[in-house]
Amino acid sequence: MTKENNHFSTREVEKTNTKLVDSKELMGKSNYLDIAHEGEVYRLRITKYRKLILTK
């Protein structure tokens, strides 16, 4: 993202404020994780090809 408006930060700021979380820590032994965001529930899952998919 660029600093085109005040709602987005510069790439430099993103790098310094980004927290890296290992997917194995996040998912545990499960293949999916439900995430609540803004009153909606999303599912983050690992596919059989080991890719991450986020669905509503």
C-alpha positions in Angstrom: 0.0 0.0 0.0 1.1 3.5 -0.6 0.6 6.8 1.2 -2.0 8.1 -1.4 -4.4 9.0 1.4 -4.3 9.0 5.2 -6.0 5.6 5.5 -3.0 3.7 4.3 0.5 3.6 5.7 3.7 3.5 3.8 5.6 0.3 3.1 8.3 1.3 5.5 5.8 1.7 8.4 4.1 -1.6 7.5 7.5 -3.4 7.8 8.2 -2.0 11.2 4.7 -2.6 12.6 4.0 -6.0 11.1 3.9 -9.0 13.4 4.8 -12.4 11.9 2.9 -15.4 13.1 3.7 -18.9 12.0 0.6 -20.7 10.6 1.4 -23.8 12.7 1.1 -21.6 15.9 -2.1 -20.1 14.6 -3.8 -23.3 13.4 -2.5 -25.8 15.9 -3.4 -29.4 14.9 -6.6 -28.2 13.1 -6.9 -27.5 9.4 -9.1 -24.5 10.0 -9.6 -21.5 12.3 -12.7 -19.3 12.7 -12.0 -15.6 12.9 -14.5 -13.0 14.1 -14.1 -9.6 12.4 -16.5 -6.6 12.4 -19.4 -8.8 13.4 -18.7 -11.4 10.7 -17.1 -14.9 11.0 -14.5 -15.9 8.5 -12.8 -19.3 8.2 -9.1 -19.6 7.5 -8.3 -23.1 6.3 -5.4 -25.1 5.0 -6.1 -26.9 1.7 -4.9 -30.4 0.7 -2.2 -28.6 -1.3 -1.0 -26.7 1.9 -2.3 -23.3 0.8 -4.2 -20.9 3.0 -7.8 -19.9 2.0 -9.9 -17.3 3.8 -13.6 -17.5 3.3 -16.7 -15.8 4.7 
